[in-house]
């Protein structure tokens, strides 16, 4: 590289020297040409001028000679005035004529001398103008030579830069060709790996289906066997009744006694062996019992409800939606939340227009029933209580509010958070609620006293909440799902996902937790082991916001979720595959989905103003 630079530098120096010699020769030739042109133009004038000077000198000599002759003639005339008078007169006449002639010649010579002097002056003026032009041209030539030198230097620099760029371009081209070859090889490898992966997934799914079928068959056989054994034992017990001993340990359930109309809990309803004892329950046992308890406490808020809606039980048949029954404009702006009432008769939507709207589902259509007002900012989440008499809504004005559904009256306004309230849920006793906020806290509220009972710092913004009697599960911005013991105000367990948690939902048996996160994955967590049981995904599914909600079907067999492209995805939990994709109805990302407790309808809302009621009708 250094040798090449030295060669280039020496070549440039030689070219510069040649350029200097060439312009010197050029200047010399121009000066010679100027000398020849100007000398040739004035050669004749100089010659004539020299002749005139010679003539002038000759005239001076002749004049002096004539003067001498004149004096001599006068003296001779004076000396011989008397003897030679006639001859003198002749000489005087000739002298006069000669004087006149010489005078005329002298005048003519003076005239020519003046003309020649004027020509010399004019030529001198021209010479001065030419000298000035030569000086200006010389100055301009010096400037042009400097510009030429600078331009030649720039040209050399540009040529050097061009060579460097050409070398760099060639290097980049070689690297690009190598990368292209590598990319082609990797692409082919990826294609083969994808094909192998698809084959393995299909084989794995087939094996899982076979195992599930075998397990279902074994469970069914085991159930039949237990049922037959139970029937046999009941028949034997009916044939031979056992006497009741006075010292038997009798356990009576208060709810069963009340349902049977008993007035005394001591009436024997069954026999429990005295040697069977309950194990001591710790914190995890109490939370596990609260998670899986299926009986709900009586509605504490509905002591005097106005036309309460009867809660629905487990759904007998879930209908997977196939058709958009009703597409309607729900709010003036973005719709953030949607929820069916427990009896599936009412549908509630909450939007950025600060209102919660109630819709009555009649003949496959959503007819407006009323609006719940009082919020000072957009609604983020909504929920009915277990009887469908009250509606709870969280909003961006740092508060949660409760309305009575029948008369649309605002009953409670719970303030205390220092950030947006992103989720609020009733506990199972309906007398307490839990709210989660952007200020990274969870608050437990007592609706009887209308005060905040406890505040728990979660460490991260809470996006969604689900509750049982003594346990709260919260999904957070830091990708974690936290399990809280309400009584101890402490975290029982944490589970970290791969993306920010946007949604939580429980199945009907409260044994599985459904999560949605910003890594575009929907996961089912087994609450008995606190581990991910199943992961659901789809090719086009993309979580559109930090508050995108997904939901279980009432029987827990399906999962419904909305994507950022406006498509509604239905997954089959048993197979883990997408059962159905409903698209081309929403114009923007789907924010929330709700499945009616009856299993007949699915409602979805979007970032636009539209809501859609789906079914298979």
N, C-alpha and C positions, 0 to 999 in steps of 0.2 A: 504494500500500500504506500510506503514512504518513497520507494523508487519511482512509482508512477507519479506521485505528487512532484518529486524533483524534476522528472522529465517534463511534466506539464508546466512547471515554473520556468525551466530553461527555455522551453519553446516560446513561452510568453515574453521572456526577456529578449530573445532574438527577434521576435516579431516587432517588439517595441523599438529596437535599434534600427531595424530595417525601415520602420515607419518614420523615425527621426531623419535618417539619411534621405529618404525619398522626399520629405517636405523641404529639406535644405536645398536639394537639387532643384526642386520646383521653384523655390524663391529665387535661386541664382538665375535660372532660365527666364523667369519673369522679369528680373532686373535687366538682363541682357536684351530682351525683347523691347522693354521700355526705352533703353538707351538707343537701340537702333532706330526705333520709331521716332523718338524725339530729335535725335541727331540728324536724321534724313530730312525731317521737316524744316529744320533751321540751317541746314548746310548752305543753301543758296543765299539765304538772307545774310549770313555771316560773310560769305564771299563778296556779295555786293557791297556790304558795309566796309569791308577791307579795301575794295576798289575805290569807294567814295573817299575813304581816308587818304588813299594814295593820290587821288585827283586833287583833294583838298591841299595836300602837301605840295603837289606840283603847282597848283594855282598860287600858293603862297610864294613859291620860288619864282614863278613867272612875274608875279606882282613886284617882288623885290627887284627882279631884273629890269622890269619896265621902269621902275622908279629910278634905278641907276642910269638907264639909257636916257631917261627924261632929263635927269640932271646934267648928264653929259651933253645932251643936245642943247640945253639952255646955255650951258657954258660955251659950247662951240658957237652958238648963235650970237651970244654976246661978243665973243671974240671976232667973229666974222660977220658981224651984222651988216656991215657996210658992203662987203664984197659979194656976199652970196645970198642976197635977200630972196630971190625967187625960189632958190632951192630950199630954203628954210620954210617957206610957206607950204611947199609940197610936203616937206617932212612933217610939219605940224598937222596938215590934213590927214596924212596917213596915220600919224599918231592918234589923232582923234577917233578916226575910224577903228583903229585897233583897240583903243580904250573902250569904245562903245561895245565892240564885239566881245572883248574880255569881260566887260561889265555884264553883258547878257549871259555869257557862259557862267560867270560867278553867281548870278542870280539863279540861273537854272540849277547850278550845283547846290546852292543853299536850299532851294526848294526840294530837290531830291534828298538832301541830308535831313530836312525836317520830316519828310515822309518816312525815310528809313528809321529815324529816331522814334516816330510814332509807332511804326511796326514793331520796333524793338520793345517799346513799352507794352504794347498789346501782347507780344509774345511772352514777355516777362510775367505779365498778369496771368496768361494762360499757364505758364510754367508753375506759378505759385498755386493756381487752382488745381493743377494736376498733382503738385506735391501734396496739397491738402487731401485730395482724393486718395493718393497713395497711402498717406498716413492713416486716414480713416479705414481704408481697405486693409492696411496692415494690422490696425487694432482689431478690426472685425475678424481678420484671419487668425489672430492670436486667440480671440475668444472662441472662435470655431474650433481651433486646434485643442483648446482646453476642453470644450464640450466633447469633441471627438475622443479625446483621451479618457474622459470620465465615462462616456458611453462604451468605449472599448473595454474599460475595466468592469463596468456593469455587465457587458456581454460575456466577459470571461467568467465572472461570478455566476451569472445565470447558466452558462454552459456547465460549469462545475456542479451547480445545484441540480441541473437537469440530469447529469450523469449519476449523482447521488440518488436522486429520485428514481431513476430507471433501475439502479441496482436494488434499491429498497422495494420497488414494485415487483421486480423479478423474484426477490426473496419472499415477499408476501404471496405472490402467485404460486410459488413452489409450496409454501406452507398451506395455502388454500387447497391446492391439489391433494396434498397429503391428508389434510383434515377431511376433505370430501371423500377420499377413499376410506378413511377411518369411519366416517359417518355412515357410509353405505354398508360397511361391514357390521357396525353396531345396529343399524336399522334392520338388517337381515337377521341379526341375532335376536333383536327385540321381537320381530315378527314370529320367529320360531318359538321364542320363550312364551309369547302371548298365546300362540296356538297350543303349546304344551300346557300352559296354565288353564286355558279354557277346557281342555280335555280333562285335566285333573279335577277342576271344579265340577264339571258335569259328572265325572265318576264319583266324586265325593258326595255330591248332592244325591245321586242315585243310591249310594250306600247309606246315606243318612235317611233317605226315604224308606229304604228297606228296614233299617234298624227301627225307625219310628213305627212302621207297620207291625214289626215283630213285637215291639214294646207295647203297642196298643192292644195287639192280640193277647199278649201275656197278661196285661192289666185287666182286660175284659174277662179272661179265663179266671184270674185270681178273684175278680169282683163276683163273678158267678159262683165260684167255689165258696167264698165267704158268705154270700147271700144264702146259698143252699145250706151251709153249715148253721147260719143264724136261724133260718127257718126250722131246721131240724131241732136246734136247741130250744126254740120257742115252742115247738110242738111237744117236745119232751117235758118242758116246764109246765105247759098247760095240762098235760096228763097227770103230772105228779107235782102239785103245789108244795112249796117249802114253807115250813113254819117260821115265823119271825121271832127271834130271840129278843128278850128285853135288853140285853147288853150290846146289841148290834150298833155299830156306828152308822147313823142315818144322816145323809146329806141331802138337803132340800134346796133347790134353786129358787130364789125369791121370784124371779120373773115367771118361771113355770108355775109356782104356787099361785101367783096372782092371776095368771092366765087360766088356771083351773078353778079359780074361785075359792081357794082354801083360805081360811082365816087363821090357821095356826101353822107355823113352819115346822112343827114337830111331827106332822103326820108323815108316816113312812111311805116314800115313793119308790124306793129302790134299796138295794143292799150294796154296801161297800165293805170289802174285807178290811178288818182293823189293822192288818199288818202292812197295808199299802200306805206310804207317806209321800208328801210332796217334797221335792228337793228345794233347798234354799234358793231363792231367786235373787240374782244380782242386777246390776244396771243393764247389762246387755239383755238379760232375760226379760226384764220389764219392758224394754223397748221392743224386743221381738214380739212379746205378747200384744203390745199396743199396735204394732204394725199389722199383725195378722188377725186382730179381733174383727169379726164380721158384724157383730151387733152394734148398733149405734144407740147413743143415749137419746132420751127424748129431746125434742126441739126446745131449747131454752128461750129462744127469741119468739117462738110462736105460741106464747101463752095466751095471746088473744089475737090470732091471725084472722085477717079478713079474707074469707074464701081461700084457705090454703090449698095448694096443689098436692095431690097425693104422690108420695115418692114412688118411683118405679123400682121393681126388683130386678134380678138378673134377667137379661134378655134371652128369650127362647130362640129367636131366629134373627140373625144379622143379615141384612141384604146389602151386598156390595154394589155401590152406585155405578151406574153406566151412563146416565143422562142428566143433563142440566134441566131440571124442571122449571126453575124460575131464576132469571137473571135480573137484578134490580139495583138501582142506585140507592145505597144505604145511607151515606153521609155526604156532607159537603167537604170533601177532602179525604185524606188517608184513613182507612179503617184498620184499627190495630187489633181488635179482640172480637171474638164471637163465642157464644155459649148457649146450649140448649138448657131449658128448665128440666127438672127431674122427671116430669111427666111428658116431656117432648112436645108439649102443646105450645110453648112460647120459645122464641128465639131472641136473644139479646145481642146487640152489636155496639161496640164502643169505638169512637173515632177521634180524630184531631179537631173536630168542630166542638169539642167539650161536652158532648151529649152521649147518653146511652139510650139507644132506641130499642123498643120492644116490638116484636113482630109475631103475629099469630099464624101458625102453620095450618092452613085450611085448603084441602083439596090440591095439595101439591104446590101451593102458592104461599107467599109470606105477605100477609095483610098488615099494614101499620096499626099498632094498638096504642102507642103512646111514646113519650120521650121523658127521660129522667134528666133533669137539669140541676145545676148547682155547682158543677165543677168549674174551676177557673182556668183549666188547661186541658190538653188532650188526654183521653182515656187510654191507659196502657194495658189493663187486664180487667176481666169481669168474672163473677162467679155467683151462682145461686146457692142458697142454703139447702139443706137436705129435704125440706118440705116445699121448696119453691115459693116461699112467701116473701123472702128478702133477697135483695141483690146487692152484692159488694163490688165496688169498682175502685181501682187505684188510678191515680192521675199524675201528670207532670207538675202539678202545683204543690208537691210535697205532702199530699194528704190522701186519705182513703175515706170513702163515703158509703153509707148503707141507706138504701131506699126500700120502702114497702112496695111490692109489685102491684098490689090490688089498686091502691089509690095514687101511686107514683109520688109519694111524699118522701122528702129527705129526712131520715131519722137521726143519723149520726154523722159527724164529720170528725175524723181522727187525724190530728196534726201533731207533728213532733219530729218528723224527719227533716234533715237539712239538704236533701236532694230529691230527685224524682223518685216516686214510688213506682217500681216496675212490676210488682206482683203483690197480691193480697189474697189470702185464703181463709175460709172458715175452718176451725177445728171440728172434730166430730161431735162435740157437745153443742155446737152452734152458739155458744155463749162467749167464745173467745175467737179472735182472729190473729193471724200472723201476717206481717207485712215486711217486704224486703225492698231495699232502696238502693239508689245509686251512691248514697253516702256510705256504703259498705257496712250497714247495720241491719239487723233484724229486730223487729219490735213485736212483743206479745201484748195484745189489748184485751181488756175485760169489758164486754159490752154492757154488763150490769152497772158498773161504776163509771164507764166511759173514760177510763184512764189507761195509761201504759203501765203494764205490770213489770215488764222486763225489757231491757235493751241488750242485745248481744252484738259484739263487734265481730264481723265475719272476715275482715281483712281484704275483701274484694267486693266489687259491685255485684249485687244479687239480681239475676235476670228472671228467675222463676222459682216458685215454691209449691210443694205438695205437703199435705199434713195428714197425720193420724192423730190418735188421742193424746199421746205423750211424746211423739216424735215428729220432727220437722225435717224435711229434706229440701235443700236449697242448691240451685245451680248458679255458678258464678262466672265472672269475666275471666278469672285466672285459670279456667279449664277444669275446675274441681267441683265435685258434688259432695256436699257436706251433710252429715247426719247429726242432728242435734237432739239432746235430751232436754225437754222443756223444763223439767223440774230442777235439773242440775246446772242449766245454762252452760253446758259444755258440749264439745264435739265428741260424739261417740266414735265416728269413723269418717275418713276422707277417701274419695276415689277420684283419681285424676284421669281425665280424658285427653284426647289429642287436639281439641279445639275449644273455643269459648262456648260454654253451655248456654243454649238459648231457650230450652223448653224441658219441662218435666211433666210426667203423667203416670198415674198408677192404674193397674188393671183392676177389675171388679173385686178380685180376691185379695188385693193388696199384697201380692207375693212378688210382683215384678214391677220394676221402675223403668219407664220409657224416657230416654234422653235424646235430644237433638243438639248438635254442636256445629260450629262454623267450619269444621273440616269436612262438611257435607256427609256426615255419617249419622245414622239413627241407631241407637244401641238399646238393648234390653238387658237390664241388670237384675240378677236374681237376688232378692233381698235376704234370702236365707243364708247365702254365702257371701253377699256383698261383692260379687264378681260379675263381669260382663258375660252374659249368657249367649247373646246373639248380636251380630252387627248387620244392619240393613243398609244397602246402598243401591244406587241406580246410575246408569250412564249419564243421564241428563239432569239428575237431581242436584240442585245447588241451594244451599241455605242463603236466603236473601237478606237477612238482617239479624241483629243481636237479640231480637224478640220474636223470631219465627217460632210458632207453636205447632207441635204435632200431637196426635191423640191416638189412644187405643180405641178399638171398637168395644162395645159393651161386653162382649163375650171374651175379649182379649185375643181373638184369633187373627185380627187384622190391625194394621197400623196405617193411618192416613196422614199425609204431610204434603205441604205445598212448596213448590220450587220457585227460584228466582225468575224463571222464564214463564211463569204463569200456569204451569202444568200441575195437576193434582195426582199424586202417586199413592197407590194402595198396595201395601206389602202383605203377603201371606206369612204369618209368624211361623207356621209349621214348616214351610219349605224355605223360608228366607228369601224368596224371589218376589219380584214385582208382579202382583196379580193383575193390575190394571193401571193404565195411564190415561188420565182425562185432561185434554189440553184444548187450546184454541178458544177458550171462553174468557179467561182473564186477560186483561191488557197489560198487567204489570205483575210484580212479584207478589206471591201469596204470603200474607202475614200470619194468619191463624186458621186453624181447622177445628171443627167440633162435630162429633158423632152423636146423634140423638140417642138417649138411653133406650128407646124402643128398638133401635137398630135399623130403622127404616130410612133415615135421612142423614146426609152429611152436609154441613154448611162450611163455606170458605169465604174469606174476605181478603182484599188485596190492598196494595199501596195506593191504588187509585181510589175511587169512591164506590166500587162495585162489590156486591155480595152475590153468591150463587148458592142455590139449594139444589142438591144432587140426590138422586135415588135411582132405582132400577125399574121404575114404572114406565 
